[in-house]
Amino acid sequence: MRQGIVVSDKPDKTVVVRVDIARRHKRYHKILRSSITLHVHDESNDAHAGDTVRVQECRPMSRTKRWRLLEVLERAK
C-alpha cells in the first residue's frame, strides 16, 4: 500500500498518482527526496487532481496499470 497525490485524472477509470519518498543517505546522512508516478485503476472515477489517495498493488490491468485505488483520504480544496 502507498499513499500519494493525484496528478492527473484525464483518462477514463485511471488516475496518475505521485508518491513522494524521503530517505537518508547511508554515508552522508543528507535527506534525499525523490518521487515516482503510478497509474492507478479508479473504477468509479472518484478521485480528482489534488486529492490524497491510498493505493494497493494488484494484478496488471493494462500495460502501465498495476495499482488500484482503495480510498480517497483527503479531497483537494
Buried (B, 14 or more C-beta within 10 A) or exposed (E): EBEBBBBBBEEEBBBBBEBEEEEEEEEEEEEEEEEEEBBBBBEEEEBBEEBBBBBEEEEEBEEEBBBBBBEBEEEEE
